[in-house]
Amino acid sequence: MKSSIEILVCRKSSCKKKNSSKIFDLISEEIEAQGLRKKISVKKTGCLKYCSNAPNIKIMPDQIIHSKFKRKQVENLITMLGKDIKSKKSKNSA
């Protein structure tokens, strides 16, 4: 079963220099901690074309870019995505 949300974390030079590897790890850990592994996945990706605003992540399928993403934003992002999934699920079952 494919995840309903996919988070792409840029791993190219500018983002890598700004700790995108650590952000990737923290996102993975937070998804697991919140029990959302079946709903949200995280993948490493190539350049997202916003190098001057590194590090960058992209939320799919909505294609939302988060630039200058900070480690302290991880927990809040995953919580919000989890709530969004639950909200969509309850709308579809109504």
Secondary structure, DSSP 8 states (H G I E B T S, - for coil): ---SEEEEEE-SHHHHHTTHHHHHHHHHHHHHHTT-TTTEEEEEES--S-GGG-S-EEEETTTEEE-S--GGGHHHHHHHHHHHHHHHHHHHH-
